[in-house]
Amino acid sequence: MKISFNWLRELCDLKPGVTADSVAGKLTLAGLEVESIERRGRDLTGVLVAEVRGARPHPSAEKLSIVRLVAGGAEEEGVCGAPNVPPPGGKVAWAPPGASLPGGRKL
């Protein structure tokens, strides 16, 4: 079973500065097996939470759409390949130009 460390923080009221490694050690001493610790998102930079303002079909690609969104107070447009863009008011992860994604990809 995979459990988020942030979820453990909420449920267990962990003190500031407590690390995932120290919690894993204590869980192991309590008789619970911790097989591994996965650290995700360390190679992500520049990805923002944005609010969808609208979407329209891409003019030259059937499976793409142009999404209008607001992030950090600025309104932007971006190309999206996801078929499940939420309606206006929904929140999405947005990687603007210059953001770094897993695998060393830079937009």
PyMOL commands that set and color helices and strands:
alter all, ss='L'
color gray80, all
select helices_A, chain A and resi 5-12+20-29+102-104
alter helices_A, ss='H'
color red, helices_A
select strands_A, chain A and resi 48-57+65-71+74-80+91-94+100-101+105-106
alter strands_A, ss='S'
color yellow, strands_A
deselect
rebuild
show_as cartoon
